[in-house]
Every structure is written in structure tokens, then in C-alpha cells.
Amino acid sequence: MSAANASPPDGKLWNGTWHLNAKASKWGAAGKEMSETRIYDFSGGKLSLKSSGKNGKGKDMSLAYSAGCDGKTVPMTGSPNADSVSLTCVSGREIRATSSLKGKTTVKSVATISADGKQLTLKRTYVGMKGAPTEVLVFTR
């Protein structure tokens, strides 16, 4: 499905605060996060994300972006793994993201909200790491 034909995110499902369920998540070589809170807002044709939490070593982390679902690259702040992101909205419940650092793809992810709107699953693959490890993060409201 091309970006032009894809459905925009369903704001009723995406908008709001999501909390990481670390016990339900599956971690890869990048390391387990202790906590993460994601705040999504879809408005004006753009999906904005503000994320904050603690990594496995207890260090504060955060990232933010605001992007359309058109596959165009936009700046991302706060991530050690990426300085830009592009989004493709597959459906009202699914978004694919490609994150890059200095023009090189570093992370590919798929975020999907359950049909009942209660769970967000983020499957993240670290392209630049040996073996391209994948993590599956589970968030709830």
C-alpha cells in the first residue's frame, strides 16, 4: 500500500499516554528499558511523539518528533540511535517508522494498536547492529 492510499492514524486510538509494560516486552541486544512513557498526538495531519523514560542502566532518556504519514524524513531529537524519522501509516492502527542517523538507516519499527485500543505493540529492529536484533515493546494506557 502506498503512503498516498494509506489511512491516517485513528486519533481516538493513538492520542494519549502509553506506559511501557517491561515484563510483557521482549528485549534484544540493545538492552532492556526500565521504564518509558509515550505521549502521542495526531492532529493537523501529523503524528507527534514525546517519549521519556529510563534505560536499563537507570539513565534518563527522551525523544520527540512530529511527522506526517507521507514517508518524508523529519528531525528527531533525543535519541542516541537516530536524528531523523520517516513514517508510513499502513492503517488507522498501524504505523511503520524508519529512523536514521546521519542519513543511514539505524532502526525500523512497526507500531500497532490492538483492536480494542488498550495495547500498543512496538516491534523495533536495529538495522545497524550485528544480527539486526529485534525487540517487542508492549505499552498500555
C-alpha positions as CSV (number, residue, x, y, z in Angstrom):
1,M,0.0,0.0,0.0
2,S,1.4,3.4,-0.9
3,A,1.6,6.2,1.6
4,A,-0.9,8.1,-0.6
5,N,-3.5,5.4,-0.3
6,A,-2.9,4.5,3.4
7,S,-5.3,5.5,6.2
8,P,-4.2,8.2,8.6
9,P,-3.8,7.2,12.2
10,D,-7.0,6.9,14.2
11,G,-6.6,9.8,16.7
12,K,-9.1,8.2,19.1
13,L,-6.8,5.2,19.4
14,W,-3.4,6.8,19.2
15,N,-3.9,10.1,21.1
16,G,-2.9,9.9,24.8
17,T,-0.4,8.5,27.2
18,W,1.1,5.0,26.9
19,H,3.2,3.3,29.6
20,L,5.7,0.5,28.9
21,N,4.9,-2.9,30.4
22,A,8.6,-4.1,30.7
23,K,7.6,-7.5,31.9
24,A,5.4,-8.2,28.9
25,S,8.1,-6.9,26.5
26,K,10.9,-8.9,24.8
27,W,14.3,-7.4,24.7
28,G,17.2,-7.6,22.2
29,A,20.9,-6.8,22.4
30,A,20.2,-3.0,22.7
31,G,19.3,-3.5,26.3
32,K,16.2,-3.5,28.5
33,E,14.5,-0.3,29.4
34,M,13.4,0.2,33.0
35,S,10.5,2.5,32.1
36,E,9.1,4.5,29.2
37,T,6.1,6.8,28.8
38,R,5.0,7.8,25.3
39,I,2.6,10.6,24.5
40,Y,1.1,10.5,21.0
41,D,-1.0,13.3,19.4
42,F,-2.3,13.0,15.9
43,S,-3.6,16.4,14.7
44,G,-3.2,18.6,11.7
45,G,-2.1,15.6,9.6
46,K,0.9,14.9,11.8
47,L,1.7,12.4,14.4
48,S,3.7,13.8,17.3
49,L,5.6,11.7,19.8
50,K,7.1,12.7,23.1
51,S,8.8,9.8,24.9
52,S,10.6,9.8,28.3
53,G,11.9,7.0,30.5
54,K,15.0,5.3,31.9
55,N,17.2,2.8,30.1
56,G,18.5,-0.4,31.6
57,K,21.3,1.5,33.5
58,G,18.8,3.9,35.0
59,K,19.9,6.8,32.8
60,D,17.1,9.3,31.7
61,M,16.2,9.1,28.0
62,S,13.8,11.0,25.9
63,L,13.0,11.5,22.2
64,A,10.5,13.6,20.2
65,Y,9.3,14.1,16.7
66,S,6.3,15.4,14.6
67,A,5.9,13.7,11.3
68,G,3.3,13.2,8.5
69,C,2.4,9.8,7.2
70,D,4.0,10.6,3.8
71,G,7.3,8.9,4.2
72,K,9.2,12.2,4.3
73,T,12.1,12.4,6.7
74,V,11.8,14.8,9.6
75,P,14.1,15.6,12.5
76,M,14.0,13.6,15.7
77,T,15.5,14.8,18.9
78,G,16.9,13.0,21.9
79,S,17.7,9.6,20.5
80,P,21.3,8.3,20.5
81,N,20.3,6.0,17.6
82,A,18.7,8.4,15.3
83,D,18.5,12.1,14.3
84,S,15.6,11.7,11.9
85,V,12.5,9.6,11.2
86,S,10.0,8.9,8.4
87,L,6.5,7.5,9.0
88,T,4.2,5.5,6.7
89,C,0.7,4.9,8.0
90,V,-0.5,1.5,7.0
91,S,-3.9,1.7,8.6
92,G,-5.6,3.6,11.4
93,R,-4.0,1.2,13.9
94,E,-0.5,0.6,12.3
95,I,2.4,2.9,11.6
96,R,5.8,1.9,10.2
97,A,8.8,4.1,11.0
98,T,12.3,4.2,9.6
99,S,14.8,6.0,11.9
100,S,18.2,7.2,10.6
101,L,21.4,8.7,12.0
102,K,23.4,10.9,9.6
103,G,21.4,9.6,6.7
104,K,22.0,5.9,7.4
105,T,19.0,3.7,8.5
106,T,19.5,2.5,12.1
107,V,16.1,1.3,13.3
108,K,13.0,0.1,11.6
109,S,9.8,-0.3,13.6
110,V,6.2,-1.1,13.4
111,A,3.7,0.2,15.9
112,T,0.3,-1.4,16.2
113,I,-2.6,-0.7,18.4
114,S,-4.9,-3.6,19.4
115,A,-8.4,-3.6,18.0
116,D,-9.8,-2.7,21.5
117,G,-7.4,0.2,21.7
118,K,-5.9,-0.9,25.0
119,Q,-2.5,-2.1,23.9
120,L,0.3,-0.6,21.7
121,T,2.9,-3.1,20.4
122,L,6.1,-1.7,19.1
123,K,8.3,-4.1,17.1
124,R,11.7,-2.5,16.7
125,T,14.7,-3.9,14.6
126,Y,18.2,-2.4,15.0
127,V,19.4,-2.4,11.4
128,G,23.0,-1.3,12.1
129,M,23.7,-3.8,14.9
130,K,25.2,-7.2,14.3
131,G,22.4,-9.7,13.6
132,A,19.8,-6.9,13.5
133,P,18.3,-7.6,16.9
134,T,14.6,-7.2,17.3
135,E,12.7,-6.0,20.4
136,V,8.9,-6.2,21.0
137,L,7.8,-3.5,23.4
138,V,4.3,-3.6,24.9
139,F,2.6,-0.4,26.2
140,T,-0.8,0.1,27.9
141,R,-2.8,3.2,28.8
